[in-house]
Amino acid sequence: MVEIRRPGRAGRVVGAVAAAALLAGAAAGCGSGAGVGAGAGAGAGAGEVRTSPVAGRPGNLPARVDGAKIVVGDPAAPRTAQVLVDPRCGYCAKFEGTGGVALLELAAEGKVKVEYLLASFLDRGGAGGSVRAVNALRASVDAGKFAEYQAAVFASRPKAKLTDGHLLAIAAAVPGLRGEAFDRAVAEQTYKGWAGEAEKAFEATGAQGTPMVLVDGRPVGSGDGAMFDAAAFTEALKAVGIGGAAA
């Protein structure tokens, strides 16, 4: 049993049970039925800040805004992986701490660039804070700290709603991120409109849930849960020609 999102007549999010048919083989995913806990694991305590798992080389990868996407890594990288996540999704947090780290390691080696589509549908399901988080993540691109900050946001995902205060506290643990421009963008939700465009771009992919990684338009590591294990996901990426020949 998993929860998924599906756009309804009024754009509402509904739950469903047929993972194989509706998630294109995904093993687990997030949707409105997950409530404020939003998926795997209990999440961090209110206001708790956890260290980014990609500090260092992967955390310092360049990022740029391309329309409704945030692209991380060398623009000349030979392959592209598209990552679909909602900041309040517990399964996304599990992916970002495992397979997501492995993917960024490959990006740091110049083998792939990563296009992030940041969804916020869980706000409509009552989780709370997705749009605020996407706004802050967009602002972190301007400061050159997106990859490290995103990893820290997922690692610090709380059980309850994600607030601006918590997002700023997480940012304080990312060296060089906090400053007048970033803090203002968070407080004033400067990129709230952009967050809406990112959600629309996510919906346009036809994906029925998060997390999902697409290579050449096809999910990778979803059906067998490989995306939640760094070593297994690395092998799944190799099988589609990213990071070396298939084993």
Disulfide bonds with the S-S distance in Angstrom:
Cys30-Cys89 2.10
